[in-house]
Amino acid sequence: MNGMVNGRGLPGTAPERVPTLVAAGAASWEAPVLERLAASGGHVVLVKRCLDLTDLLATAATGTSTVALVSHALPGLDADSVDRMARAGVRTVVVVPEAAADERDRMLRLGVTLVVSASDLDDVVPAVREASRTALDTPRELAVTGHPASSAASARPSPAALPGPEGTRPGRLVAVWGPSGAPGRTTVAIGIAAEAAARGVPVTLLDADPYGGAVAQHLAVLDDASGLLAAARAANAGLLDAERLAGMARHVGPGLRLVSGLPRPDRWPEVRPQAFADILATARTLDPLVVVDAGFGLSRDGLDPFDPVPQRDAVTTAALEDAGDVVVVASADPVGLTRLARGLLDLVDVLGREPTLVVVNRMRSGLGWAPRDVVDMVARVAPSTAVVFVPDDREAADRALVAGQTLTEGADSALRRGIAEVATRLLGDTTGGARRPGRRRLVRR
């Protein structure tokens, strides 16, 4: 900013005016910062001194400000509140204590735009002006440890860009989705994860159904603690990392870990979209493959900054948008195939792209529709999407469910071979073939 006459470097024009909110709580830096804002020559205009986070969010939602200057210790400040301010068009600049590197990193994980040290209050006005010019769709990128005009402003990648174990690239994300009516999403998601683990690919299986997941029950993990809720709380506080996520997961087989879902459907508001995005990004640094068992709903509308509660299907949509591969599961019956046709249209409309694979589950000869008829129907909506038919093998499905095992752990069956074909279509057949994993103990708590 050296040599700049105004915020955009245009000599002879009126100074840039940045309407700003201040929420310092009980921080001692508030008074000197207010003096600096008043002496900024009109570059930074104080809109309001907010008493607490509730006051800050309510004022931000009015659309009268573009930057909020906030204390790191403001009670209730978390990823969700930062995200709500961003949706209202307000960037967040946080003031942290001197030499508090851990706290600075935690604030950045919350998604704030800039971080300023309390020992360098002369940087506050330049930081506020810098934040006002930062696009809201590119958070977590700048950390101000000195003057913003200097090279001390360092880039910080988003969690999705962080390297995985041993410097590897972020893991692959596969989202398993399907229309309403229990077409077999959970069976397919567990099957893909188990087949990948059996082929030597470490997997994190994440149950993210906002209507109440059943992956843990399928695998006889009867622990009341929800891995998804624990991870969401940690992410919302900016404390989630790969080590913590691994501790919240349950090992359900060699190379296969499970982040269990909601214990009750009514607890879905506790998993906010911003926290869930951090969970996905962290899981991708933990294992080379992440399989998400998603819900059936799709969120078509954007989030309302005036609504403190997100849409229920926002988590499902976030998983689908972040996924490199989307697997659609449909039931092979007239109602299920009708829902598939409508669901594909909605999915392509929401995502703007075609899914990777359609799995027609419980296929049987007495259906009345030949496989070619189903393939032609899918091709009319998603011509480049492959279709795999999984046979109707209720005996094998029931046997695995009663035993609390994956199909890969149980005896050979037509259902297991069908799921293996799905995994091969996704992962390829370059892992040397599946190996039979050892039996595991049932995790009953």
C-alpha positions in Angstrom: 0.0 0.0 0.0 3.0 2.2 0.0 2.6 5.1 -2.4 -1.1 4.6 -2.8 -3.3 7.7 -2.6 -6.4 5.7 -1.9 -7.3 2.1 -1.4 -7.2 1.3 -5.1 -4.2 3.4 -6.0 -6.0 6.0 -8.1 -4.6 9.5 -7.4 -7.0 12.3 -7.2 -10.1 10.3 -6.4 -12.1 10.1 -3.2 -10.7 7.8 -0.5 -12.0 4.3 -0.2 -14.6 3.9 2.6 -14.8 0.6 4.3 -17.8 0.3 6.7 -16.6 -1.8 9.6 -18.0 -3.5 12.7 -16.0 -4.0 15.8 -16.6 -6.8 18.4 -13.7 -6.7 20.8 -15.5 -8.3 23.8 -13.3 -7.4 26.8 -10.1 -7.1 24.8 -7.8 -4.3 25.8 -7.0 -3.4 22.2 -10.5 -1.9 21.5 -9.8 1.7 22.6 -6.5 2.1 20.6 -8.0 0.5 17.6 -11.0 2.8 17.6 -8.6 5.8 17.8 -6.8 4.4 14.7 -10.1 3.9 12.8 -11.1 7.5 13.6 -7.7 8.8 12.4 -7.9 6.8 9.1 -8.9 9.8 7.1 -12.3 8.3 6.2 -10.8 5.1 4.8 -12.4 3.0 7.5 -15.8 4.0 8.9 -17.0 2.5 12.2 -20.6 1.4 11.8 -21.1 -0.1 15.2 -19.4 -1.4 18.3 -21.1 -4.8 18.8 -21.7 -6.1 22.4 -21.4 -9.8 21.6 -21.6 -12.3 18.8 -25.4 -12.2 18.6 -25.2 -8.5 18.1 -22.5 -8.8 15.6 -24.4 -11.4 13.5 -27.6 -9.4 13.6 -25.8 -6.3 12.4 -23.9 -8.1 9.8 -27.1 -9.5 8.3 -28.4 -5.9 7.7 -25.8 -5.6 4.8 -24.5 -2.3 6.1 -20.9 -3.5 6.6 -18.1 -5.2 4.6 -15.6 -6.0 7.4 -15.9 -7.2 11.0 -12.9 -6.6 13.3 -13.3 -9.3 16.0 -11.4 -10.5 19.0 -10.2 -14.1 18.9 -11.7 -14.6 22.3 -15.2 -13.4 21.5 -17.5 -16.0 23.1 -19.2 -18.2 20.5 -16.9 -17.3 17.6 -16.7 -20.4 15.4 -16.7 -21.5 11.8 -20.4 -21.3 11.5 -20.6 -17.7 12.7 -17.7 -16.7 10.3 -19.6 -18.5 7.5 -22.8 -16.7 8.3 -21.0 -13.3 8.2 -19.5 -14.2 4.9 -22.9 -15.1 3.4 -24.0 -11.6 4.5 -21.1 -10.1 2.6 -18.9 -9.4 5.7 -15.2 -10.4 5.8 -13.8 -11.2 9.2 -10.5 -9.8 10.5 -9.4 -11.3 13.8 -7.0 -9.8 16.4 -4.9 -12.4 18.3 -2.4 -12.1 21.1 1.3 -11.6 20.2 3.2 -14.8 19.3 0.0 -16.9 19.4 0.8 -19.0 16.4 -1.5 -21.9 17.4 -4.4 -19.5 17.8 -3.6 -17.8 14.5 -3.8 -21.1 12.8 -7.0 -22.0 14.5 -8.6 -18.7 13.4 -7.6 -19.4 9.8 -9.2 -22.9 10.0 -12.4 -21.1 11.0 -12.3 -19.4 7.6 -11.5 -15.8 8.6 -10.0 -13.5 6.0 -7.1 -12.0 7.9 -5.4 -12.3 11.2 -3.6 -9.4 12.9 -1.4 -9.5 16.0 -2.4 -7.4 19.0 1.2 -6.1 19.2 0.9 -4.5 15.7 -2.2 -2.4 16.0 -0.9 0.0 13.3 -1.6 -2.8 10.9 -5.3 -2.9 11.7 -6.5 -0.2 9.2 -4.4 -1.5 6.3 -5.7 -5.0 7.2 -9.3 -3.9 7.2 -8.8 -2.3 3.8 -7.0 -5.3 2.4 -9.8 -7.6 3.7 -12.5 -5.5 2.0 -10.9 -6.2 -1.4 -10.6 -9.9 -0.7 -13.2 -12.1 -2.5 -15.5 -13.8 -0.2 -15.2 -17.1 -2.2 -11.5 -17.3 -1.4 -11.2 -17.5 2.4 -8.3 -18.8 4.4 -5.7 -17.4 2.1 -4.0 -14.5 3.9 -2.5 -14.3 7.3 -1.3 -10.9 8.4 1.6 -11.2 10.8 3.1 -7.9 9.9 2.2 -5.0 7.7 -0.1 -6.1 4.9 2.0 -4.2 2.3 5.0 -6.2 3.2 6.0 -9.8 2.3 4.9 -10.9 5.7 1.5 -11.6 4.4 1.7 -15.3 3.7 -0.5 -17.6 1.7 -2.3 -20.4 3.4 -4.0 -23.1 1.4 -7.4 -24.3 2.2 -7.7 -27.7 3.9 -8.7 -29.3 0.6 -5.3 -28.4 -0.8 -3.3 -29.6 2.2 -1.0 -32.6 1.5 -2.0 -36.0 2.8 0.1 -38.4 4.8 3.8 -38.3 3.8 3.2 -35.4 1.5 0.8 -37.2 -0.7 -2.0 -35.4 -2.6 -5.4 -35.1 -1.0 -7.4 -38.3 -1.2 -10.1 -39.2 -3.6 -13.7 -38.5 -2.5 -16.6 -40.7 -3.6 -20.1 -39.7 -2.7 -22.9 -42.3 -2.8 -26.3 -40.8 -3.4 -29.7 -42.0 -4.4 -33.3 -40.9 -4.5 -35.7 -41.5 -1.6 -37.1 -45.0 -0.9 -34.2 -46.9 0.5 -32.6 -48.0 -2.8 -29.5 -49.4 -1.0 -27.2 -46.4 -0.7 -25.7 -47.7 2.6 -25.1 -51.2 1.2 -23.3 -49.9 -1.8 -21.3 -47.3 0.2 -20.1 -49.9 2.6 -19.4 -52.4 -0.2 -17.2 -49.9 -2.1 -15.3 -49.0 1.0 -14.8 -52.6 2.0 -13.7 -53.7 -1.5 -11.2 -50.9 -1.7 -9.7 -51.7 1.7 -9.5 -55.4 0.7 -7.5 -54.3 -2.3 -5.0 -52.4 -0.1 -6.4 -48.9 -0.4 -6.9 -47.3 3.1 -10.4 -45.9 3.3 -12.4 -43.5 5.5 -16.1 -44.3 5.4 -18.2 -41.3 6.4 -21.9 -41.6 7.3 -23.3 -38.2 6.4 -27.0 -38.9 6.0 -28.8 -36.0 7.6 -32.0 -38.1 8.0 -30.2 -40.6 10.3 -27.4 -42.8 9.2 -27.3 -46.6 9.4 -23.7 -47.5 8.6 -22.7 -48.1 12.2 -25.7 -50.5 12.7 -24.8 -52.3 9.5 -21.3 -52.9 10.9 -22.4 -53.7 14.5 -20.7 -50.5 15.8 -23.2 -49.8 18.6 -21.3 -47.0 20.3 -23.6 -44.1 21.2 -20.9 -41.5 20.4 -21.3 -40.1 16.9 -18.1 -39.5 15.0 -19.8 -37.0 12.7 -21.0 -34.9 15.6 -17.7 -35.0 17.4 -15.9 -34.0 14.2 -18.4 -31.2 13.5 -17.9 -29.7 16.9 -14.1 -29.8 16.5 -14.3 -28.3 13.0 -16.6 -25.6 14.2 -14.1 -24.6 16.9 -11.2 -24.7 14.4 -9.6 -27.7 16.2 -10.1 -30.5 13.7 -7.0 -32.1 12.1 -6.2 -35.5 10.8 -5.0 -36.8 14.1 -8.2 -35.8 15.9 -10.4 -37.2 13.1 -8.6 -40.5 13.3 -9.2 -40.6 17.0 -13.0 -40.0 16.4 -13.2 -42.8 13.8 -13.7 -46.5 14.5 -11.5 -49.1 12.9 -14.0 -51.7 11.5 -11.5 -53.7 9.4 -8.0 -53.7 8.0 -7.5 -50.4 6.3 -11.1 -49.4 6.9 -12.2 -46.7 9.4 -15.7 -45.4 10.0 -16.9 -42.0 11.0 -20.3 -42.9 12.3 -23.4 -40.8 11.6 -26.2 -39.1 13.5 -27.5 -41.1 16.4 -31.0 -39.4 15.9 -32.3 -37.7 12.8 -33.3 -34.6 14.8 -29.7 -33.7 15.5 -29.0 -32.7 11.9 -28.8 -28.9 12.7 -25.5 -29.6 14.6 -23.7 -30.4 11.4 -23.2 -27.1 9.7 -22.1 -26.9 6.1 -18.9 -25.0 6.8 -17.8 -27.5 9.5 -18.8 -30.4 7.2 -16.6 -29.0 4.4 -13.7 -29.0 6.9 -14.5 -32.6 7.8 -14.4 -33.7 4.2 -11.1 -31.8 3.6 -9.5 -33.3 6.7 -10.6 -36.8 5.8 -8.9 -36.5 2.5 -5.6 -35.8 4.2 -6.1 -38.9 6.4 -6.7 -41.6 3.8 -6.3 -41.8 0.0 -10.0 -42.7 -0.4 -13.0 -41.2 1.3 -16.4 -42.8 0.7 -19.4 -40.7 1.9 -22.9 -42.3 2.4 -25.0 -39.2 1.6 -28.7 -38.5 2.1 -31.4 -38.5 -0.6 -32.2 -34.7 -0.6 -30.7 -32.0 -2.7 -30.5 -28.4 -1.7 -31.4 -26.2 -4.7 -31.4 -22.8 -3.1 -28.5 -20.9 -1.6 -28.2 -20.4 2.2 -30.1 -17.5 3.6 -27.9 -15.2 5.8 -30.9 -14.3 7.9 -31.7 -17.9 8.7 -29.6 -19.2 11.7 -30.4 -22.8 10.8 -29.1 -24.2 7.5 -31.1 -26.3 5.1 -31.2 -30.0 6.0 -29.9 -31.1 2.7 -27.0 -28.7 2.5 -24.6 -31.3 3.8 -25.6 -33.8 1.1 -25.2 -31.2 -1.6 -21.8 -30.2 -0.2 -20.6 -33.8 -0.3 -21.8 -34.2 -3.9 -20.2 -30.9 -5.1 -16.9 -31.8 -3.4 -16.8 -35.3 -4.7 -14.6 -36.3 -7.6 -16.9 -39.3 -8.2 -20.7 -39.5 -7.6 -22.4 -42.9 -7.5 -26.1 -42.9 -7.9 -28.0 -45.9 -6.4 -31.5 -46.9 -7.6 -33.8 -49.7 -6.8 -34.8 -52.0 -9.7 -38.6 -51.7 -9.5 -41.0 -49.5 -11.3 -41.2 -46.9 -8.5 -37.4 -47.0 -7.9 -36.6 -46.5 -11.6 -39.2 -43.6 -11.9 -37.4 -42.0 -8.9 -34.1 -42.6 -10.6 -35.2 -40.8 -13.8 -36.4 -37.8 -11.8 -33.5 -37.9 -9.4 -30.9 -37.8 -12.3 -32.5 -34.7 -13.7 -32.4 -33.0 -10.3 -28.8 -34.1 -9.7 -27.5 -32.9 -13.0 -29.4 -29.6 -12.5 -27.9 -29.1 -9.1 -24.3 -30.2 -9.8 -24.1 -29.0 -13.4 -22.4 -32.3 -14.4 -23.2 -36.0 -14.8 -22.6 -38.6 -12.1 -19.8 -41.1 -12.6 -21.8 -44.3 -12.2 -25.4 -45.4 -11.8 -25.9 -48.6 -9.7 -29.2 -50.4 -10.3 -29.7 -52.4 -7.2 -31.7 -55.6 -6.7 -31.9 -56.4 -10.4 -33.9 -59.5 -11.2 -35.3 -61.3 -14.2 -38.9 -60.8 -13.4 -38.7 -57.0 -13.4 -40.2 -56.7 -16.9 -37.6 -54.2 -18.1 -34.5 -55.4 -19.8 -31.1 -53.9 -18.7 -30.9 -52.3 -22.1 -34.2 -50.4 -21.3 -32.7 -49.0 -18.1 -29.4 -48.1 -19.9 -31.3 -46.2 -22.5 -33.3 -44.3 -19.9 -30.2 -43.2 -18.1 -28.5 -42.2 -21.3 -31.3 -39.8 -22.1 -30.3 -37.8 -19.0 -26.7 -38.6 -18.5 -25.3 -40.1 -21.8 -21.7 -40.5 -20.5 -22.6 -42.2 -17.2 -21.9 -45.9 -16.9 -24.6 -48.3 -15.5 -23.9 -51.3 -13.3 -26.5 -53.9 -12.3 -26.3 -55.5 -8.9 -28.4 -58.7 -8.5 -31.1 -59.2 -6.0 -29.5 -61.3 -3.3 -31.4 -60.7 -0.2 -30.0 -63.8 1.6 -26.4 -62.5 1.3 -27.5 -59.0 2.4 -29.4 -60.3 5.4 -26.6 -62.6 6.4 -24.0 -59.8 6.4 -26.4 -57.5 8.3 -27.1 -60.0 11.0 -23.4 -60.8 11.4 -22.4 -57.1 11.4 -20.0 -57.8 8.5 -19.2 -56.3 5.2 -20.0 -58.4 2.1 -16.3 -58.7 1.5 -15.8 -60.4 4.9 -18.6 -62.9 4.3 -19.0 -65.8 2.0 -18.8 -65.4 -1.7 -22.2 -64.3 -3.2 -23.7 -62.8 -6.2 -24.3 -59.6 -4.3 -20.6 -59.4 -3.2 -19.5 -59.9 -6.9 -21.9 -57.2 -8.1 -20.5 -54.7 -5.5 -17.0 -55.7 -6.5 -17.7 -54.8 -10.1 -18.9 -51.4 -8.9 -15.6 -50.9 -7.0 -13.6 -52.0 -10.0 -15.4 -49.5 -12.2 -14.5 -46.7 -9.8 -11.0 -47.8 -8.7 -9.8 -49.8 -11.7 -8.3 -53.3 -11.4 -4.7 -52.2 -10.8 -4.4 -53.1 -7.2 -3.5 -56.7 -7.7 -6.9 -58.1 -7.0 -8.9 -58.4 -3.8 -7.5 -60.3 -0.9 -9.6 -61.8 1.8 -9.4 -59.8 5.0 -9.2 -61.4 8.3 -12.4 -61.5 10.5 -12.8 -58.6 12.9 -14.3 -58.4 16.3 -17.7 -56.8 16.5 -17.4 -53.4 18.2 -20.2 -53.3 20.7 -20.1 -50.5 23.3 
